[in-house]
Each structure stands twice: as structure tokens, then as C-alpha cells.
Amino acid sequence: MRKKSSKNIVLLHGWGANAKKLEPLAVELTKKKWKVLVPQLPGFDAEEPGEDWGLKEYDQFVQIAARKAFGKGNYFLFGHSFGGRIAIKLAGLGPKNIEGIVLCATGGLSRGNPVKRGAFFILAKTGKTLLGLPGVAHFWQTALYKLAREHDYEKATPRMKNIFKKVVAENLRPKVKKIRLPVLILWGRKDRMTPISDAYYIKNTLPKAKLSVFENDGHKLPYDKPKEVAENIETWAKNLQ
């Protein structure tokens, strides 16, 4: 019989968000007797890193924060969008104190439309010099960032732009195959940022994973439906015992 699961959980938000966005979910989990940590990630709530971080450095930060919060105790890891990237990368390393991961509208799995992606990286590399006059450049940069759906890059500081490029360049599909932990997948069918096909990719790659699809929700699922998301996490974790 599997030992009783811990009720410690780390919640990781998406790019462009902050810890406060996950407070409603943290409240719902706390009602269910979970001990919740929502770390303030460097470059978002906390001061920017002093160098160009990638997922590896964010993983290390999360592990240290979890150790401070839970000591040597085990914990679950919830990641939304960018936070899901961190969770996949970390879970692939097989840390012994993580009991399972919850992947919600996770990024880093589909490579997206190649034309849109190409437009983004051209803009990221060449900037205003490609587009002529500064005023005109700003107009077209804004339009093309929207086309490529890279709004977060447009709004970022120079340091965070470098981090963003480093993060989105990493294909996490090979890392999914290395996950040996229990996995809960939560996705909105109407998600336009991370397509539902990514959820099915995780499920097909990890057949034992539990998939819950929210038919009428999109990318902001954990922010819009914190109670329902908490209920899914609670039920899944109980069934792991």
C-alpha cells in the first residue's frame, strides 16, 4: 500500500504574472488543509537575477525555497504556463522529495506556428534597426509581437528579454519522457496560448497521468477557476495513497 501523501504544495505562476495571481488557488487549497508555498520568482515579484537565467536556475531557486518552507518534507509541484516549464524540467531530474506534479496549460511543448515564431526571433535579434525609423519600428514591433503571441517579450526589461528567449528556446518534449512521478494534467479546451494538443501529448507520453479538461476555459484556468482546480488537485492526491 502506498504511504499517505504529504499535503505540501508549491504553486508556480506563468510568465507575466506574479505570486498574487495564484492567491485564490492557494486559499482554496489551504481550506483543504494543504500547506501552500507561492514563491516570489526572481524577475517577477522578486529582483531580477544578476545574470541570464534559464529553467535550470529557476529549478534551483524553487528547490531552495521549498526546502526552507517544508524542511525535509515531501511536496507536490503545481506549474501554470511558464511555471509548468519549471515543473517539467525539475521533475525530469527525479528529485526524491517531490511526490507529484500538476501541469496546467504548460508551455514548452509545441513549437507553434513556424512563421509566427520566426517573426518573433527576427524581431528579438534585430530590433529597431530592421524596421527603420524608431516610431515606425515600435508600431510594427507591437503588431508582429501580437501576431507571434509574444506579448510578454514586448513588455520585458532587457534582462528578462534575454531570459525569455532562453526559456522559450528550450523544447521540453524530451524532458516529459523522463518524468517518473505521478502527473495531473489540467487544461482548458479553449486555450489559445498552449493548445489542448499539448495536454494530449503529455497524456500519451505518460499513460498513467490523470488528465482533466475544462471544456469552457482557456489559458487563465487557474486564475478563473481556483476552486475547481483545487478540487481536482485534492481528489488526485487522495487517490495516490
Residue pairs with C-beta under 8 A, 6 or more apart in sequence:
2 240
2 241
3 241
4 241
5 74
5 76
5 99
5 100
5 237
5 238
5 240
5 241
6 70
6 73
6 74
6 75
6 76
6 99
7 32
7 33
7 34
7 35
7 237
8 34
8 35
8 37
8 66
8 69
8 70
8 73
8 74
8 75
8 76
9 29
9 34
9 35
9 36
9 37
9 75
9 76
9 77
9 78
9 233
10 36
10 37
10 38
10 39
10 62
10 65
10 66
10 69
10 75
10 76
10 77
10 78
11 22
11 25
11 26
11 29
11 36
11 37
11 38
11 78
11 80
11 83
12 39
12 41
12 62
12 77
12 78
12 79
12 80
12 82
12 83
12 84
12 86
12 87
13 19
13 21
13 22
13 38
13 41
13 44
13 80
13 81
13 82
13 83
14 21
14 80
14 81
14 82
14 83
14 105
14 107
15 81
15 82
15 107
15 152
15 164
15 167
16 151
16 152
16 155
17 44
17 80
17 81
17 223
18 40
18 44
18 45
19 38
19 39
19 40
19 41
19 44
19 45
20 45
21 223
22 38
22 80
22 222
22 223
23 38
24 223
24 226
25 78
25 222
25 223
25 226
25 229
25 230
26 36
26 38
27 226
28 226
28 227
28 229
28 230
28 231
29 36
29 230
29 233
29 234
30 36
31 230
32 230
32 234
34 234
35 69
35 70
37 65
37 66
37 69
37 70
37 75
39 61
39 62
39 65
40 46
41 58
41 61
42 48
42 49
42 53
42 58
42 61
43 49
43 53
43 159
43 160
43 163
48 157
48 159
48 160
49 57
49 159
49 163
52 159
52 162
52 163
52 166
53 163
53 166
54 163
54 166
54 167
54 170
55 85
55 86
55 89
55 167
55 170
56 89
58 86
59 86
59 89
59 90
59 93
62 77
62 86
62 90
63 90
63 95
66 75
66 97
72 97
73 97
74 97
74 98
74 99
75 97
75 98
75 99
76 98
76 99
76 100
76 101
76 102
76 233
76 237
77 87
77 90
77 91
77 98
77 100
77 101
77 102
78 87
78 101
78 102
78 104
78 222
78 233
79 85
79 86
79 87
79 88
79 101
79 102
79 103
79 104
79 106
80 104
80 105
80 106
80 221
80 222
81 104
81 105
81 106
81 107
81 193
81 194
81 219
82 107
82 167
84 103
84 104
84 105
84 106
84 107
84 108
85 106
85 107
85 108
85 167
85 170
85 172
87 101
87 102
87 103
87 106
88 101
88 103
88 106
88 108
88 172
88 175
88 176
88 179
89 170
89 172
89 175
90 98
91 98
91 101
91 175
91 179
91 181
91 183
92 175
92 176
92 178
92 179
94 178
94 180
94 181
98 181
99 181
99 182
99 240
100 181
100 182
100 183
100 184
100 236
100 237
100 240
101 179
101 181
101 182
101 183
101 184
102 183
102 184
102 185
102 186
102 233
102 236
103 183
103 184
103 185
103 186
103 202
104 185
104 186
104 187
104 221
104 222
104 229
105 186
105 187
105 188
105 191
105 193
105 194
105 219
105 221
105 222
106 172
106 194
106 198
106 202
107 168
107 193
107 194
108 167
108 168
108 170
108 171
108 172
109 172
109 173
109 176
109 194
109 198
109 201
109 202
110 194
110 195
110 197
110 198
110 201
111 117
111 171
112 149
116 147
116 148
116 149
117 148
119 144
119 147
119 148
120 144
120 145
120 148
120 150
120 153
121 165
122 130
123 130
123 141
123 144
123 145
123 148
124 153
124 161
124 165
127 137
127 141
128 134
128 137
128 138
128 141
130 137
131 137
131 140
131 141
141 154
142 154
145 151
145 153
145 154
149 192
149 193
152 164
153 161
153 164
153 165
156 163
156 164
173 201
173 205
176 201
176 202
176 205
176 206
177 205
179 206
182 208
182 209
182 210
182 236
182 240
183 202
183 206
183 208
183 209
183 210
184 209
184 210
184 212
184 232
184 233
184 236
185 199
185 202
185 203
185 209
185 210
185 211
185 212
186 212
186 214
186 221
186 222
186 229
186 232
187 194
187 196
187 198
187 199
187 211
187 212
187 213
187 214
187 221
188 196
188 213
188 214
188 216
188 217
188 218
188 219
188 220
188 221
189 196
189 213
189 214
189 215
189 216
189 217
190 215
190 216
190 217
190 218
191 217
191 218
191 219
191 221
192 218
192 219
193 218
193 219
194 219
196 213
199 211
199 213
200 211
202 209
202 211
203 209
203 211
210 236
212 232
214 221
214 225
214 228
217 224
217 225
221 229
222 229
